[in-house]
């Protein structure tokens, strides 16, 4: 009798109790809720948050000089966003875009850019002026784009035809909109407002690629062409700086439409 009692007691102890089963299920659910992987398949968890610590976050204003603009694009990539179809432009911006169309400028409207002190309320991205390609495409205010297009058509192209008997194929620019200060001054650059463009070289239809850097002693035609570029630019832009002005501008022409008192222009 005692042996039969011990057998019944042992079988009862081996059966899982309802309370024990329920506790185990609750523990499993708690572990699953804290893990993005599958508990049953043993998949590892991954970070599904909005930010990953391994990706650096770049903030603040760049301290690069204009001649380092290609490094700016590589180190601080920025994705352009198209303008919202419901965005309402002021009349001045609408009129300016009509002027771009008259000048045969190929452009795209972008979403407003706001980066601290820098930004453009109604930016355009210019990819071509007539048959002349802009490489890479330049992000500018509409006013700067229209001014540059007018200068290109009325001054740059005729000068190239007169000096080289050729049209212009491509304008290679080194920096358009870029949030940075003027090197050594701590003042916001016109690039940070979208009002400036740096021209590195001018490629002609005949295959000549005219580098803006100061030409050699006997490069009379190139020197004359670049002198025309600088002088004619002063009729359109409020600032024209290039090789010979300082070391930072040794390899490009800087054009901008900075608004100064009394209509002062800086052409150097």
Phi and psi in degrees as a GROMACS rama.xvg file:
@    title "Ramachandran Plot"
@    xaxis  label "Phi"
@    yaxis  label "Psi"
@TYPE xy
-63.3111  -38.2222  UNK-2
-66.3926  -39.0901  UNK-3
-64.7516  -38.6334  UNK-4
-62.9911  -42.175  UNK-5
-64.6869  -35.8099  UNK-6
-66.1027  -43.5306  UNK-7
-64.131  -41.6387  UNK-8
-62.8775  -41.5071  UNK-9
-65.0934  -41.4869  UNK-10
-63.6272  -39.5854  UNK-11
-64.8398  -37.421  UNK-12
-67.759  -29.1541  UNK-13
-78.2217  -18.2596  UNK-14
-74.8414  133.713  UNK-15
-68.8963  133.904  UNK-16
-80.3861  145.301  UNK-17
-55.458  -39.7581  UNK-18
-62.0331  -41.0874  UNK-19
-65.4839  -41.9405  UNK-20
-62.9391  -45.2935  UNK-21
-62.1824  -40.3633  UNK-22
-63.7016  -40.5893  UNK-23
-65.2463  -41.3662  UNK-24
-64.5779  -40.0114  UNK-25
-64.2479  -39.503  UNK-26
-65.107  -41.7038  UNK-27
-63.405  -41.1659  UNK-28
-64.5254  -37.2172  UNK-29
-65.0546  -41.3202  UNK-30
-65.3462  -42.0511  UNK-31
-63.9386  -36.9997  UNK-32
-66.7532  -24.0015  UNK-33
-95.072  6.57161  UNK-34
-132.673  132.901  UNK-35
-83.2387  -9.10417  UNK-36
-93.6621  -177.279  UNK-37
-95.9342  126.466  UNK-38
-68.6669  -39.118  UNK-39
-71.4263  -36.5147  UNK-40
-92.7316  -2.43455  UNK-41
62.3291  33.2611  UNK-42
-75.1284  140.847  UNK-43
-70.5955  150.209  UNK-44
-76.8184  151.46  UNK-45
-129.056  157.504  UNK-46
-80.0338  116.125  UNK-47
-110.467  20.0696  UNK-48
-73.3997  176.931  UNK-49
-77.9267  -13.2259  UNK-50
-142.804  140.528  UNK-51
-112.009  133.102  UNK-52
-63.0104  -24.9144  UNK-53
-73.4095  -16.2745  UNK-54
-94.6154  116.29  UNK-55
-67.9394  145.655  UNK-56
-106.477  118.529  UNK-57
-95.829  121.369  UNK-58
-131.936  165.737  UNK-59
89.338  176.348  UNK-60
-91.5838  138.634  UNK-61
-71.1497  148.818  UNK-62
-113.928  33.0115  UNK-63
-93.0379  146.964  UNK-64
-82.6456  161.633  UNK-65
-55.263  -35.775  UNK-66
-70.103  -9.96994  UNK-67
-101.06  24.0895  UNK-68
-67.1432  -31.7708  UNK-69
-66.2718  -35.8609  UNK-70
-66.3433  -31.839  UNK-71
-60.0091  -45.146  UNK-72
-66.3475  -34.6986  UNK-73
-75.4968  -37.2334  UNK-74
-84.769  -28.6069  UNK-75
-127.74  67.5633  UNK-76
-63.8365  140.017  UNK-77
-133.85  126.265  UNK-78
-83.4091  127.435  UNK-79
-77.8412  139.496  UNK-80
-113.769  135.697  UNK-81
-67.2883  154.742  UNK-82
-68.584  142.73  UNK-83
-65.7785  136.52  UNK-84
-64.9119  -17.7488  UNK-85
-95.0781  -0.102492  UNK-86
-65.8375  131.32  UNK-87
-101.514  125.888  UNK-88
-96.2791  147.833  UNK-89
-68.9909  163.228  UNK-90
-60.1423  -35.7325  UNK-91
-62.6562  -37.6111  UNK-92
-71.4833  -37.8151  UNK-93
-64.5814  -43.2319  UNK-94
-63.17  -39.1577  UNK-95
-63.4369  -38.1985  UNK-96
-69.483  -29.6928  UNK-97
-64.7239  -37.2175  UNK-98
-66.0638  -39.9412  UNK-99
-59.3215  -40.4447  UNK-100
-66.7119  -38.5481  UNK-101
-64.4881  -32.05  UNK-102
-85.5933  3.48981  UNK-103
60.526  43.6421  UNK-104
-90.9072  127.873  UNK-105
-88.05  117.709  UNK-106
-146.244  165.09  UNK-107
-129.703  133.993  UNK-108
-75.4933  133.147  UNK-109
-111.303  163.073  UNK-110
-67.4633  153.185  UNK-111
-54.1575  143.543  UNK-112
-111.746  123.139  UNK-113
-135.285  113.089  UNK-114
-134.427  83.8099  UNK-115
63.0414  -123.752  UNK-116
-72.1015  -20.5788  UNK-117
-91.0037  164.658  UNK-118
146.17  167.747  UNK-119
-136.392  126.461  UNK-120
-69.3475  -41.3755  UNK-121
-134.596  74.0779  UNK-122
-75.5295  152.588  UNK-123
-124.53  149.908  UNK-124
-114.373  110.859  UNK-125
-92.6306  124.084  UNK-126
-109.214  -19.2154  UNK-127
-162.423  154.415  UNK-128
-123.37  99.9995  UNK-129
64.2619  -126.307  UNK-130
-89.1779  0.190916  UNK-131
-90.2188  121.556  UNK-132
-80.7342  145.435  UNK-133
-108.736  114.987  UNK-134
-125.969  125.352  UNK-135
-70.535  170.091  UNK-136
-57.2869  143.344  UNK-137
-106.281  130.191  UNK-138
-93.7245  118.69  UNK-139
-144.372  168.487  UNK-140
-71.6535  158.735  UNK-141
-63.5443  -38.3943  UNK-142
-60.6811  -44.0635  UNK-143
-66.4302  -39.6441  UNK-144
-63.1098  -42.2846  UNK-145
-68.028  -40.4031  UNK-146
-63.1137  -45.6279  UNK-147
-65.9101  -39.6394  UNK-148
-64.9387  -40.913  UNK-149
-62.3432  -43.6975  UNK-150
-63.8741  -41.2522  UNK-151
-60.4504  -48.3898  UNK-152
-72.1514  -39.828  UNK-153
-90.2981  -21.9832  UNK-154
-123.406  -52.7592  UNK-155
-64.2548  -49.9393  UNK-156
-63.9526  -47.888  UNK-157
-60.7956  -36.9851  UNK-158
-65.1308  -40.4664  UNK-159
-65.3076  -39.4529  UNK-160
-67.6479  -36.6337  UNK-161
-71.542  -41.3815  UNK-162
-83.8837  -37.2018  UNK-163
-119.81  -0.639144  UNK-164
54.4583  40.8514  UNK-165
-149.61  152.3  UNK-166
-83.7076  175.634  UNK-167
-99.4613  130.269  UNK-168
-95.1257  -46.9066  UNK-169
-145.057  138.511  UNK-170
-104.633  119.448  UNK-171
-95.7965  110.565  UNK-172
-102.969  148.632  UNK-173
-104.328  -19.2799  UNK-174
-165.853  128.879  UNK-175
-114.262  -114.3  UNK-176
-68.4016  130.989  UNK-177
-160.607  123.423  UNK-178
-77.426  101.053  UNK-179
-159.26  165.949  UNK-180
-99.0222  161.304  UNK-181
-68.0496  130.816  UNK-182
-58.0175  126.294  UNK-183
81.1023  -1.1572  UNK-184
-117.718  -25.3269  UNK-185
74.1803  11.8295  UNK-186
-100.923  142.052  UNK-187
-59.9891  128.026  UNK-188
-72.4858  153.669  UNK-189
-65.1963  -19.6598  UNK-190
-61.7295  -33.7484  UNK-191
-72.4712  -7.43096  UNK-192
-111.38  -3.62626  UNK-193
80.3427  14.834  UNK-194
-102.989  16.7105  UNK-195
-139.455  153.009  UNK-196
-146.619  133.993  UNK-197
-105.64  124.94  UNK-198
-103.147  122.261  UNK-199
-93.3779  -42.5087  UNK-200
-156.668  162.491  UNK-201
-128.201  117.177  UNK-202
-96.9115  130.07  UNK-203
-97.8884  164.173  UNK-204
-66.525  -25.2507  UNK-205
-81.6457  2.35387  UNK-206
100.45  -14.2263  UNK-207
-67.5373  137.134  UNK-208
-119.27  105.304  UNK-209
-89.3313  108.785  UNK-210
-77.9055  138.05  UNK-211
-73.3975  -19.0663  UNK-212
-55.5251  149.722  UNK-213
-52.0776  122.413  UNK-214
-73.0979  167.222  UNK-215
-67.2802  173.254  UNK-216
-61.4258  -36.9316  UNK-217
-103.835  12.8679  UNK-218
-86.3635  68.0365  UNK-219
-63.6719  -43.66  UNK-220
-66.0513  -43.9526  UNK-221
-64.2615  -42.2014  UNK-222
-62.9514  -42.0147  UNK-223
-64.4569  -39.7117  UNK-224
-64.5646  -46.513  UNK-225
-66.9149  -33.7606  UNK-226
-64.7801  -38.0962  UNK-227
-64.7681  -42.1232  UNK-228
-57.3242  -45.5428  UNK-229
-67.9731  -46.9771  UNK-230
-67.4689  -45.3741  UNK-231
-66.8388  -32.314  UNK-232
-62.8376  -29.1804  UNK-233
-69.0262  -14.6527  UNK-234
-82.2684  -14.7718  UNK-235
-114.077  -39.8643  UNK-236
-105.414  155.714  UNK-237
-87.5454  -14.3276  UNK-238
-137.674  127.624  UNK-239
-134.542  113.187  UNK-240
-125.289  143.393  UNK-241
-156.214  -167.34  UNK-242
-52.4035  134.899  UNK-243
101.042  -20.1605  UNK-244
-75.3082  -55.3768  UNK-245
-159.458  177.401  UNK-246
-63.8782  -37.0081  UNK-247
-64.4546  -23.9472  UNK-248
-106.995  24.5539  UNK-249
-67.716  -22.2776  UNK-250
-124.624  15.0176  UNK-251
-161.046  162.398  UNK-252
-99.1352  131.068  UNK-253
-103.796  122.468  UNK-254
-117.39  134.686  UNK-255
-149.885  169.56  UNK-256
-121.313  44.1674  UNK-257
-59.1251  135.82  UNK-258
-86.4497  113.35  UNK-259
-116.443  159.765  UNK-260
-67.4575  145.889  UNK-261
60.0994  19.9157  UNK-262
67.3299  24.7675  UNK-263
-65.3834  139.682  UNK-264
-121.87  139.187  UNK-265
-109.481  105.528  UNK-266
-122.32  104.506  UNK-267
